[in-house]
Amino acid sequence: MKRVALTVTLGLVAAAHAQKVQAPIPIGVALAQTGNVALLGQEQVIGARLAEKYINARGGINGTPIRLIFQDASGDENTAINAFQNLISKSNVVGIVGPTLSQQAFAADPIAERARVPVLGPSNTAKGIPQIGNYVARVSAPVAVVAPNAIRTALRLDPKIKKVAVLYAQNDAFSVSETGTFQETAKAQGLDVVTVQKFQTTDTDFTTQVTSTLNSDADLVIVSGLAADGGNLVKQLRQLGYKGLIVGGNGLNTSNIFPVCQQYCDGVIIAQAYSPAQPSAANQVFVKDYRAQYKKDPPQFAAQAYAGVQVMADALRVIDRRKKLTTWELPALRTELNKQILAGKYNTPLGELRFDKDGEILQKQFYVAQIKMKDAKNGSFVFLK
């Protein structure tokens, strides 16, 4: 298997030799446009397109426009790998923003690493993502940093909480990573984890897990899953009588769960790496453009994808000032772009961000929001102070 992978990689590198960088500057975007993860991926596509429009409206890369080339990475590993291979070998992109899931990143990022193509993960928050390789970085803060804020907020809202039930999707690398953080945080806060229940991201019936949770007499439930399964789990918890606080993980961090858990979404607490109220000029421009088109505040997943495209464009702009991008051979520019991404400082809708030597994001500010439903279809994330 390793020999096959090496052969494929050598082919990708050889195909890129002697090729000049194209104009407009092609940037790959491999996100989940279909499948159950599309509830998250479609928000990312919106964010990436807004970034492309904004950047090109202001002259692109010192006069040369960028062109985002989208590949549907869906929600599984094989589709993400195919998307990366197509972007690298057929579309000759200078770098890739994607994929949507951490589990996909562990499978697809090594393809880019071996081909020496820089990758920016817009929503890969599991432990170990930047360590996949030298060409892998992320604009999504790790779950170990963001998630604990939700539990601390739940305890502030209800200081009487003592018993915690934990439920997570065992077939998703991100959810497994996140539940580890949640459980460690709960114990560190002196809480008693009274039951741990597992499910699959493809499950729709959670009767067994909900029954065990109710029998545990927990007064806080923590859910790590994706939007479709996590939303259904929240709905069934409420329908079967659970009345305590619920903390949801990052996979539930989308308004697309509203039609899934409907009025039962109300009150779910979710930690955030983004707030529309973030005061930077970059964010206020993003919020204005998003509201003008979609008549609502932008969500975290859109903001992170926007930031991913912006970081790549800002780094390209610095390189272009030293030597015009279209005079570079593609492999050399990919390597230079990777260096510049890690060296730069960026003012994005997420606020100011940088990267450490491994490609881990260094972000200053995080938030917590609680879902407020108006009715069975419409709701919003209300940010808590």
Salt bridges, closest charged atoms under 4 A:
ASP217 OD2 - LYS163 NZ 3.73
ASP297 OD1 - ARG291 NE 2.52
ASP314 OD1 - ARG317 NH1 2.79
ASP320 OD2 - LYS324 NZ 3.08
GLU336 OE2 - ARG322 NH2 2.73
GLU352 OE2 - LYS364 NZ 3.49
ASP358 OD1 - LYS357 NZ 3.57
GLU360 OE2 - ARG138 NH2 2.70
